[in-house]
Amino acid sequence: MELFDFGIPALDKALNLTATVLLLLALGMLLIRVILRLCDRAFDRSERLAPFRTYLRSTLRAVLYILLALAVLGSVWRSPRSSPC
């Protein structure tokens, strides 16, 4: 699905790719915030995990951002490089 159609194929492709990447980043960052808040609630309820809270939260955050970066790079890599015109 193309969001932009200006009649210039290179510009259209660049704008559509930019829009896709920005949308994926925004949704991914929102999802990461939700997941971290849910984990914070779980950490607040658990007395056993209290000593490890900082380590677990920072590790989870790093893993989630790495996965988001891989998802964004995957969407860029999957995009068609040249049109078959």
C-alpha positions as CSV (number, residue, x, y, z in Angstrom):
1,M,0.0,0.0,0.0
2,E,1.5,3.3,-1.0
3,L,0.8,6.4,1.0
4,F,2.3,8.9,-1.3
5,D,2.0,9.2,-5.1
6,F,3.6,12.2,-6.6
7,G,4.4,10.7,-10.0
8,I,8.1,10.5,-9.3
9,P,9.0,6.9,-8.6
10,A,12.1,7.6,-6.6
11,L,10.4,10.2,-4.4
12,D,7.3,8.0,-3.9
13,K,9.5,5.1,-2.8
14,A,11.5,7.2,-0.4
15,L,8.5,8.8,1.2
16,N,6.6,5.5,1.5
17,L,9.7,3.9,3.1
18,T,10.1,6.8,5.5
19,A,6.5,6.7,6.5
20,T,6.7,2.9,7.1
21,V,9.8,3.2,9.2
22,L,8.4,6.1,11.3
23,L,5.2,4.2,11.8
24,L,7.0,1.1,12.9
25,L,9.3,3.0,15.2
26,A,6.3,4.9,16.8
27,L,4.3,1.7,17.4
28,G,7.4,-0.2,18.6
29,M,8.3,2.4,21.1
30,L,4.7,2.6,22.4
31,L,4.7,-1.2,22.7
32,I,8.0,-1.2,24.6
33,R,6.6,1.4,27.1
34,V,3.6,-0.7,27.7
35,I,5.6,-3.9,28.2
36,L,8.0,-2.1,30.6
37,R,5.1,-0.7,32.6
38,L,3.5,-4.2,32.9
39,C,6.9,-5.5,34.1
40,D,7.2,-2.7,36.6
41,R,3.8,-3.8,38.0
42,A,5.0,-7.4,38.2
43,F,8.2,-6.3,40.0
44,D,6.2,-4.2,42.5
45,R,4.1,-7.2,43.4
46,S,7.0,-9.6,43.7
47,E,9.3,-9.5,46.7
48,R,11.7,-12.1,45.3
49,L,12.5,-10.0,42.2
50,A,13.0,-6.7,44.1
51,P,16.9,-7.1,44.2
52,F,17.1,-7.9,40.5
53,R,14.6,-5.2,39.3
54,T,17.1,-2.8,37.9
55,Y,19.1,-5.5,36.1
56,L,16.0,-7.2,34.7
57,R,14.4,-4.0,33.6
58,S,17.5,-2.6,31.9
59,T,18.1,-6.0,30.2
60,L,14.5,-6.3,29.0
61,R,14.7,-2.7,27.7
62,A,17.9,-3.4,25.8
63,V,16.5,-6.6,24.3
64,L,13.3,-4.9,23.2
65,Y,15.1,-2.0,21.6
66,I,17.4,-4.4,19.7
67,L,14.4,-6.3,18.5
68,L,12.8,-3.0,17.4
69,A,15.9,-2.1,15.5
70,L,16.0,-5.4,13.8
71,A,12.3,-5.1,12.8
72,V,13.0,-1.6,11.3
73,L,16.0,-2.8,9.5
74,G,14.1,-5.8,8.2
75,S,11.4,-3.5,6.8
76,V,14.0,-1.4,5.1
77,W,15.8,-4.4,3.7
78,R,12.6,-6.0,2.4
79,S,11.6,-2.9,0.5
80,P,12.2,-3.1,-3.3
81,R,15.5,-1.6,-4.3
82,S,14.7,-0.9,-7.9
83,S,11.5,-0.7,-9.9
84,P,11.2,-3.1,-12.9
85,C,10.2,-0.3,-15.3
